[in-house]
Amino acid sequence: MLKVAAVIPAYNEEKTVAQVVDAAKRCHLISEVIVVDDGSADGTAQAARRAGARVVCLAANVGKGGAMKAGAEATDAEIVVFLDADLVGLTPDHVRQLVEPVLQGEADITLGIFDEGRFATDMAQKITPFLTGQRALWRSILLTIPHLERTRYGVEVAISRYAEEKMLRVTRVHLKHVAHLTKEEKVGLWRGFRARLRMYWEIIRLSR
């Protein structure tokens, strides 16, 4: 049986990370759950440990790409499923749906697309499905992508571009009733807006 690890990159997500860890742990296909605490200033690491995750703590914030790579390097699992730490409504069955196409040899990468969750997040993923943070793939693929640690929020663009260049099989999986908190909800309107602008800039930079 192939080993599957759930990797959850997290930066200041103490309010929601435990729910995501719990859903991953209760999926029978998952062998281990790893939370990569990307230099958080809150109780993300403690919340993740209490929920039963193995926590990899990064001394400084390196961005999502670096956190994902650190998580993949921390496991010997053949397949890795990545989950955002701010998800709402995630269940073990959603995790199973992401993993099974790769596990059964039907896809090299799956993309989890929000469906019937919240209008704003549903619409964003319908417009740009390749930017989803929910995906499963062979660990060897992720570790082959050049300079992943430098991509920050552009990591999804880098993975999608690599998949296209290598003609990998990519399958979309609809995750019913799943959404995530917006940056504005997490840190306030102004700080959230600035964080969103930084995220968009990193995505645009990698898309060129």
Phi and psi in degrees as a GROMACS rama.xvg file:
@    title "Ramachandran Plot"
@    xaxis  label "Phi"
@    yaxis  label "Psi"
@TYPE xy
-69.3216  145.224  LEU-2
-89.9917  136.441  LYS-3
-123.903  128.449  VAL-4
-113.886  139.69  ALA-5
-96.1616  126.719  ALA-6
-116.996  127.108  VAL-7
-121.971  98.9059  ILE-8
-71.5794  135.441  PRO-9
-143.533  133.225  ALA-10
-134.103  108.957  TYR-11
54.6811  56.001  ASN-12
-123.952  39.1854  GLU-13
-63.0877  -23.8095  GLU-14
-76.3945  -28.1588  LYS-15
-121.496  -15.0301  THR-16
-61.6755  -35.7732  VAL-17
-63.7529  -36.7121  ALA-18
-64.1824  -39.6334  GLN-19
-69.7433  -42.7827  VAL-20
-58.7853  -44.8445  VAL-21
-61.4535  -43.8808  ASP-22
-62.6019  -41.5367  ALA-23
-67.0536  -42.9154  ALA-24
-63.823  -31.8687  LYS-25
-84.5143  -2.35571  ARG-26
-82.4189  123.904  CYS-27
-67.9589  -13.3629  HIS-28
-85.4661  -13.5641  LEU-29
-90.4058  125.742  ILE-30
-87.6967  -34.0398  SER-31
-153.746  153.025  GLU-32
-119.693  124.432  VAL-33
-120.061  123.904  ILE-34
-103.214  127.026  VAL-35
-100.216  107.384  VAL-36
-82.7177  106.067  ASP-37
-86.8933  62.7753  ASP-38
70.6875  33.5252  GLY-39
-63.5707  151.406  SER-40
-104.86  4.24022  ALA-41
-116.315  -155.719  ASP-42
-96.0627  31.4523  GLY-43
-56.7042  -48.7595  THR-44
-61.7786  -43.7186  ALA-45
-65.4044  -42.0941  GLN-46
-63.3825  -39.9478  ALA-47
-66.2991  -41.6432  ALA-48
-64.5443  -42.6461  ARG-49
-61.7094  -31.1959  ARG-50
-80.3048  -8.22755  ALA-51
104.688  11.677  GLY-52
-87.0292  154.345  ALA-53
-85.223  130.827  ARG-54
-111.33  129.005  VAL-55
-105.404  116.93  VAL-56
-100.418  123.916  CYS-57
-94.7712  135.935  LEU-58
-66.0474  -31.0531  ALA-59
-135.554  159.754  ALA-60
-73.3553  114.734  ASN-61
-105.249  -6.5911  VAL-62
95.8795  165.323  GLY-63
-63.1937  -40.3374  LYS-64
-60.0201  -46.2055  GLY-65
-65.1524  -37.3818  GLY-66
-67.448  -39.9691  ALA-67
-64.4153  -41.5891  MET-68
-65.1792  -41.6651  LYS-69
-60.9396  -39.4442  ALA-70
-66.0679  -41.9564  GLY-71
-65.9389  -35.4  ALA-72
-73.5217  -18.1356  GLU-73
-86.0896  -1.11972  ALA-74
-130.328  158.3  THR-75
-107.298  13.0359  ASP-76
-63.6066  143.401  ALA-77
-74.199  -31.0983  GLU-78
-121.277  138.64  ILE-79
-123.547  132.898  VAL-80
-111.701  124.602  VAL-81
-98.294  135.249  PHE-82
-132.685  135.732  LEU-83
-69.1469  149.834  ASP-84
-84.1964  -5.71525  ALA-85
-110.065  23.2839  ASP-86
-72.2397  147.757  LEU-87
-124.457  129.485  VAL-88
91.0677  5.73392  GLY-89
-70.3221  137.684  LEU-90
-125.272  164.649  THR-91
-57.2158  -32.0021  PRO-92
-68.6037  -34.1585  ASP-93
-61.082  -42.4689  HIS-94
-63.5631  -43.4011  VAL-95
-58.4503  -44.4789  ARG-96
-60.6616  -35.3032  GLN-97
-69.6118  -39.4583  LEU-98
-80.8586  -40.2418  VAL-99
-56.1405  -43.6189  GLU-100
-59.788  -34.7992  PRO-101
-75.0862  -44.8605  VAL-102
-60.2028  -35.4966  LEU-103
-91.2269  5.84458  GLN-104
77.4184  16.5105  GLY-105
-90.6767  -16.9105  GLU-106
-151.098  155.703  ALA-107
-91.7311  -31.0775  ASP-108
-141.997  138.678  ILE-109
-114.051  148.543  THR-110
-116.994  125.477  LEU-111
-90.2911  117.575  GLY-112
-107.971  124.752  ILE-113
-62.5366  140.473  PHE-114
-147.85  123.326  ASP-115
60.1057  35.8193  GLU-116
-98.5434  -91.3453  GLY-117
-122.78  143.758  ARG-118
-55.7054  -47.0768  PHE-119
-62.2077  -45.0544  ALA-120
-75.8367  -35.1853  THR-121
-59.4106  -48.0867  ASP-122
-64.8098  -41.3861  MET-123
-59.3982  -39.8589  ALA-124
-79.5391  -24.9127  GLN-125
-68.2382  -35.9719  LYS-126
-76.2296  -43.5611  ILE-127
-130.762  70.7728  THR-128
-61.7664  -26.6237  PRO-129
-70.7634  -8.69447  PHE-130
-93.1188  2.08772  LEU-131
-61.5618  142.601  THR-132
-89.6168  -4.65586  GLY-133
-97.8469  111.961  GLN-134
-159.059  152.004  ARG-135
-120.131  145.316  ALA-136
-162.722  165.876  LEU-137
-66.8115  132.697  TRP-138
-58.1496  -36.2128  ARG-139
-61.7084  -32.5695  SER-140
-65.3992  -49.413  ILE-141
-58.7024  -44.1318  LEU-142
-75.075  -7.48976  LEU-143
-92.0437  -17.1871  THR-144
-69.6138  123.283  ILE-145
-66.4935  140.15  PRO-146
56.4222  33.568  HIS-147
-58.9019  -34.1975  LEU-148
-67.9974  -13.1378  GLU-149
-97.0206  -3.50179  ARG-150
-81.744  -22.6644  THR-151
51.0903  -125.758  ARG-152
-73.8888  -6.40907  TYR-153
-84.6641  8.993  GLY-154
-62.0824  -38.3821  VAL-155
-64.9647  -37.3187  GLU-156
-63.1191  -43.1704  VAL-157
-62.7171  -41.875  ALA-158
-66.3019  -44.0646  ILE-159
-64.7308  -40.4192  SER-160
-64.6023  -42.1465  ARG-161
-63.1739  -41.8689  TYR-162
-61.8961  -38.7982  ALA-163
-68.8606  -42.9639  GLU-164
-62.7098  -38.6438  GLU-165
-91.8766  2.40925  LYS-166
54.7783  46.2441  MET-167
-78.8397  154.854  LEU-168
-83.6437  118.322  ARG-169
-117.978  127.936  VAL-170
-121.377  135.344  THR-171
-89.8662  137.75  ARG-172
-122.452  125.165  VAL-173
-85.599  122.006  HIS-174
-101.493  98.1891  LEU-175
-67.6992  132.877  LYS-176
64.8021  25.4005  HIS-177
-107.294  142.41  VAL-178
-150.367  -178.622  ALA-179
-137.603  161.544  HIS-180
-70.6356  144.061  LEU-181
-79.5814  160.501  THR-182
-62.094  -35.7751  LYS-183
-64.9432  -36.1733  GLU-184
-68.8001  -31.9832  GLU-185
-80.9377  -40.0862  LYS-186
-126.485  6.12488  VAL-187
100.621  161.77  GLY-188
-61.0799  -52.1656  LEU-189
-71.3886  -48.378  TRP-190
-64.3262  -38.0613  ARG-191
-65.19  -39.2307  GLY-192
-63.0854  -44.3668  PHE-193
-64.0368  -41.0667  ARG-194
-63.779  -38.0314  ALA-195
-65.2808  -41.0028  ARG-196
-62.1685  -41.7787  LEU-197
-61.4975  -43.0343  ARG-198
-61.0596  -46.9046  MET-199
-62.26  -38.5823  TYR-200
-63.5028  -43.0176  TRP-201
-65.0627  -36.4523  GLU-202
-66.6433  -45.5955  ILE-203
-62.5439  -41.5098  ILE-204
-59.5759  -41.2728  ARG-205
-78.0939  -19.1549  LEU-206
-82.7196  -12.8986  SER-207
